[in-house]
Amino acid sequence: MNKENLNIIYISHSEKGPSGGGKIIYKHSDIINNLGNGFTSQVLHIKKKKNKKWSNSLNKILNINRKKYYGWNINDITINKNFKSEWFKSNIDIKNDFLFDKKKDFIIIPEIFAHLANDLLYKKKILYAIFVQNGYCLHPTNDYKALDKAYRNAKFILSYSKDINKCLKLAFPFCENKIQDTMHAIDKNEFDFSIKKINMITYMPRKLPVHVEHLLFFLKKHLPKSWKTKSIHNLKQKDVYKYLVKSKIFLSFSELEGLGLPPVEAAIAGNKVIGYTGEGGKGYWQEPIFTEIPNGNFSKFIVEILKFIKKGWKNKKFNFGRKKLIRNFSPDLERKKIKIMLNKINSFF
């Protein structure tokens, strides 16, 4: 396939806690290294320099430069050497420098760092693509000229949802023909379905903790005593999956996301999912598995929770919808999309 071996380098943040975006980057890099078709892949983790963090914090406190430039710039960043996220299993190859070979390296940079592509890559004639995982994170800086330039010079734009595509076309209309579909798989074999379900409601409070607090307060007087609620915040992936398999209801508090994955994971684990679509979730949000709640409508939230507790979920439509999700988020489809991307990259060299 290759003219010579090509190396696909994913740039990622280096957050310590759970990050769906980071997990997807790791998974894609891992898949490329295991395809056995001559391509290799690495992940390069960047972080903000300590002195830049301090100066930015001081500027905020003193109200300095508040109306001027915001966002990271090339002088702010450094490599987080040997960093590796530990909240899920992976076997990535880590890159620990900014040295790129224009003859064989192709860089995939996330939308949150897209504006850095000009100084980091384009000026050095390094080919790159932008991986957009959230259409609502397309402006990590107010240097809009840098953003436009980064997207114009990208060889293609990776996206895995219709909502992301919609946002891209609004923000950068000139990129419409550059959008390349990709995806993330959820492997049903990672769930232990021998675990018996109990009367438990699970939720992730990270995105909208105030909404969670309100809902749990309003629900308190109505939830049957035989039921309990469980936060699955900041847990390792294996523990998240364990609780999702145990629970019967998952409450979604997604907020402006390209494609919220926890609701899909919860549905595959056999949960009724009630809550916010996060916009990106509308691509798969269908009854009877998913029930959408208008943002902040806590009374409807409670009505739907209690309705499910009373009636349950055992029906053919539920099982059909779950099987459809498993097919649509299959590892085979994920690998197919990545192979298409690699063929495209190969054509640039």
C-alpha positions in Angstrom: 0.0 0.0 0.0 2.7 2.5 1.0 5.4 4.1 -1.1 7.4 3.8 2.1 6.4 3.3 5.7 4.3 6.3 6.9 4.0 7.3 10.6 0.6 8.7 11.8 1.2 11.0 14.8 -1.8 12.0 16.9 -1.4 15.1 19.1 -3.3 14.9 22.3 -3.8 16.8 25.6 -2.4 15.2 28.7 -5.3 15.3 31.1 -5.0 12.9 34.1 -8.7 12.2 34.4 -11.2 10.4 32.1 -11.4 11.9 28.6 -13.5 10.4 25.9 -11.6 12.3 23.2 -8.3 11.1 24.5 -9.6 7.5 24.6 -10.6 7.7 20.9 -7.2 9.0 19.9 -5.5 6.2 21.7 -7.8 3.6 20.2 -7.2 4.9 16.6 -3.4 4.9 17.1 -3.5 1.5 18.6 -5.6 0.1 15.6 -3.1 1.6 13.1 -0.2 -0.1 14.8 -2.1 -3.4 14.7 -3.3 -3.4 11.2 0.0 -4.8 9.9 -0.1 -2.9 6.6 3.1 -0.9 6.9 1.8 2.1 8.8 2.9 3.0 12.3 1.4 5.4 14.8 2.4 7.4 17.8 0.7 9.7 20.3 2.4 13.0 21.3 1.0 14.6 24.5 1.3 18.4 25.0 0.7 20.5 28.0 1.0 24.2 28.9 4.3 25.3 30.4 4.2 25.9 34.1 5.4 29.5 33.8 2.6 30.2 31.3 0.0 28.8 33.6 1.2 31.0 36.4 1.3 34.2 34.2 -2.2 33.4 32.8 -3.6 32.9 36.3 -2.1 36.2 37.4 -3.5 38.0 34.4 -7.0 36.8 35.2 -6.7 37.9 38.9 -5.4 41.3 37.9 -7.8 41.6 34.9 -4.9 42.1 32.5 -5.3 41.5 28.8 -8.8 40.2 29.3 -10.1 41.6 26.0 -7.1 40.7 24.0 -5.8 37.3 22.7 -7.0 34.2 24.4 -6.0 30.6 23.8 -2.7 28.7 23.8 0.0 29.8 21.4 3.1 28.0 20.2 5.3 29.5 23.0 2.9 28.2 25.7 3.3 24.5 25.0 5.7 21.8 25.8 5.7 18.0 25.6 4.5 16.0 28.6 7.1 13.3 28.2 6.2 9.6 28.8 2.6 10.6 29.7 0.0 7.9 29.3 -3.6 8.0 30.3 -4.2 5.2 32.8 -8.0 5.1 33.2 -8.4 2.6 30.4 -6.2 -0.1 28.8 -4.0 0.8 25.8 -0.8 -0.1 24.2 0.2 3.2 22.4 3.6 4.2 21.2 4.6 7.5 22.8 6.4 10.3 20.9 8.5 12.6 23.1 9.7 15.4 20.8 8.5 17.9 18.2 10.8 16.6 15.5 8.8 15.6 12.4 10.0 14.0 9.2 8.1 15.6 6.2 8.9 12.5 4.1 7.0 10.0 6.3 5.2 11.8 9.2 1.5 12.8 8.9 0.1 14.6 11.9 -3.5 14.5 13.2 -4.1 17.4 15.5 -7.3 17.9 17.6 -9.6 20.9 17.0 -8.7 22.3 20.5 -5.1 22.8 19.2 -5.9 23.4 15.5 -4.6 27.0 15.5 -1.1 25.7 16.6 -0.8 23.8 13.3 0.5 26.9 11.5 3.7 27.3 13.5 4.0 23.7 14.6 3.4 22.0 11.2 2.6 24.1 8.2 5.6 26.4 8.3 7.8 23.3 8.5 6.0 21.7 5.5 4.6 18.9 7.6 1.3 17.5 6.3 -1.6 17.3 8.8 -5.3 16.8 9.3 -7.5 18.2 12.0 -9.6 15.7 14.2 -12.8 17.5 15.2 -14.4 15.6 18.1 -16.7 18.4 19.2 -18.2 21.0 16.9 -18.6 23.3 19.8 -14.9 23.5 20.5 -13.9 25.0 17.1 -12.8 28.3 18.5 -10.1 27.6 21.1 -8.6 31.0 20.4 -9.9 34.4 19.1 -7.1 34.5 16.5 -9.6 33.7 13.8 -7.1 34.3 11.0 -4.9 31.5 12.5 -7.9 29.2 12.7 -8.9 29.8 9.1 -5.4 29.3 7.9 -5.1 26.0 9.9 -8.3 24.6 8.4 -7.5 25.8 4.9 -4.1 24.1 4.9 -5.3 20.9 6.5 -5.3 18.0 4.1 -8.7 16.8 5.5 -10.9 17.2 8.5 -11.9 14.1 10.6 -15.4 14.0 12.0 -17.6 11.3 13.4 -21.1 12.8 13.6 -23.6 14.8 11.5 -23.7 17.4 14.2 -19.9 17.9 14.0 -20.3 18.2 10.2 -23.0 20.8 10.6 -20.8 22.9 12.9 -17.8 22.6 10.6 -19.8 23.8 7.6 -21.1 26.8 9.6 -17.7 27.8 10.9 -15.5 27.0 7.9 -17.7 26.7 4.8 -14.6 26.2 2.6 -13.9 22.9 4.4 -17.1 21.2 3.3 -15.4 18.9 0.8 -12.5 18.2 3.2 -14.6 16.3 5.7 -13.6 12.7 6.2 -15.9 10.4 8.2 -14.4 8.4 11.0 -15.8 6.7 14.1 -15.3 5.2 17.5 -16.3 1.7 18.3 -17.8 0.4 21.5 -17.0 -3.3 21.8 -19.8 -5.2 23.5 -17.3 -7.9 24.5 -15.8 -5.4 27.0 -19.0 -5.6 29.1 -19.5 -8.5 31.5 -23.1 -9.4 31.0 -23.0 -12.2 33.6 -23.4 -9.4 36.2 -27.0 -9.2 37.4 -28.9 -6.0 37.1 -30.2 -4.3 40.2 -32.5 -1.4 40.8 -29.9 1.3 40.2 -29.7 4.6 38.3 -26.3 5.7 37.1 -25.1 9.1 35.9 -22.0 11.1 35.1 -22.1 14.5 36.8 -19.0 16.1 35.3 -20.6 18.2 32.5 -23.6 19.6 34.3 -23.1 19.1 38.1 -25.7 21.7 39.0 -28.4 19.9 36.9 -27.5 16.7 38.6 -27.8 18.3 42.0 -31.2 19.7 41.2 -32.6 16.5 39.7 -31.5 14.3 42.6 -33.1 16.8 45.1 -36.4 16.8 43.2 -36.3 13.0 42.7 -35.6 12.3 46.4 -39.3 12.2 47.6 -40.5 10.1 44.6 -37.8 7.4 44.1 -39.0 4.0 45.5 -36.9 2.8 48.5 -35.8 -0.3 46.6 -34.0 1.9 44.1 -30.6 3.8 44.5 -28.6 6.2 42.5 -24.9 5.9 41.7 -22.4 8.5 40.4 -19.8 7.0 38.0 -17.5 9.9 38.0 -13.7 9.7 37.7 -13.7 5.9 37.6 -11.5 3.6 35.4 -13.3 2.4 32.3 -13.7 -1.2 33.6 -15.5 0.1 36.7 -17.7 2.4 34.6 -18.7 -0.6 32.5 -19.3 -2.7 35.6 -21.8 -0.2 37.0 -23.5 0.3 33.6 -24.1 -3.4 33.3 -25.5 -3.4 36.9 -27.8 -0.4 36.5 -31.2 -0.2 34.7 -31.4 3.5 34.0 -28.7 5.9 32.9 -29.2 9.7 33.2 -27.6 11.7 30.4 -26.3 15.2 31.2 -24.4 15.7 27.9 -23.8 19.3 27.0 -22.9 20.5 23.5 -20.9 17.4 22.5 -20.0 16.1 19.0 -21.2 12.6 19.9 -21.8 11.8 23.5 -20.5 8.2 24.0 -21.5 7.4 27.6 -25.3 7.2 26.6 -24.4 4.7 23.9 -22.2 2.7 26.2 -25.1 2.7 28.8 -27.6 1.6 26.1 -25.4 -1.3 24.9 -25.0 -2.3 28.6 -28.8 -2.7 28.7 -29.9 0.6 30.3 -32.9 2.9 29.5 -31.3 6.2 28.8 -33.1 9.4 29.9 -31.8 12.9 29.5 -30.0 15.4 27.3 -28.8 14.5 23.8 -25.9 17.0 24.0 -26.9 17.8 20.3 -24.5 15.2 18.9 -26.5 12.4 20.4 -29.5 13.2 18.2 -28.0 11.0 15.5 -28.8 7.9 17.6 -31.3 9.1 20.1 -34.4 7.0 19.4 -37.2 5.5 21.5 -37.7 3.2 23.3 -34.0 3.1 24.4 -33.5 6.8 24.6 -35.9 9.4 25.9 -35.0 13.1 25.3 -35.5 15.6 28.1 -35.5 19.4 27.3 -32.6 21.1 29.0 -33.5 21.9 32.6 -37.0 20.2 32.5 -36.6 18.4 35.8 -40.3 17.5 36.2 -40.3 15.7 32.8 -37.0 14.0 33.9 -38.8 12.6 37.0 -41.9 11.6 35.1 -39.9 9.6 32.6 -37.8 7.9 35.4 -40.8 6.9 37.3 -42.6 5.7 34.2 -39.8 3.4 33.4 -39.5 2.1 36.9 -43.2 1.2 36.8 -43.3 -0.4 33.3 -39.7 -1.7 32.7 -38.0 -2.2 29.4 -38.4 -5.7 28.2 -39.8 -5.5 24.7 -38.7 -6.4 21.1 -38.2 -2.8 20.0 -35.7 -2.2 22.8 -33.7 -5.3 21.9 -33.8 -4.4 18.2 -32.5 -0.9 18.9 -29.7 -2.2 21.1 -28.5 -4.6 18.4 -28.6 -1.8 15.9 -26.3 0.3 18.2 -23.9 -2.6 18.5 -23.7 -2.9 14.7 -23.3 0.9 14.2 -20.5 1.2 16.7 -18.8 -2.1 15.8 -14.9 -2.5 15.9 -15.1 -3.8 12.3 -16.6 -0.6 11.0 -14.1 1.5 13.0 -11.2 -0.3 11.4 -12.8 0.1 7.9 -13.0 3.9 8.4 -9.4 4.0 9.6 -8.2 2.0 6.5 -10.0 4.5 4.2 -8.2 7.4 6.0 -4.8 5.7 5.6 -5.4 5.2 1.9 -6.1 9.0 1.7 -3.0 9.8 3.7 -0.9 7.5 1.5 -2.0 9.5 -1.6 -0.4 12.7 -0.3 3.2 11.2 -0.3 
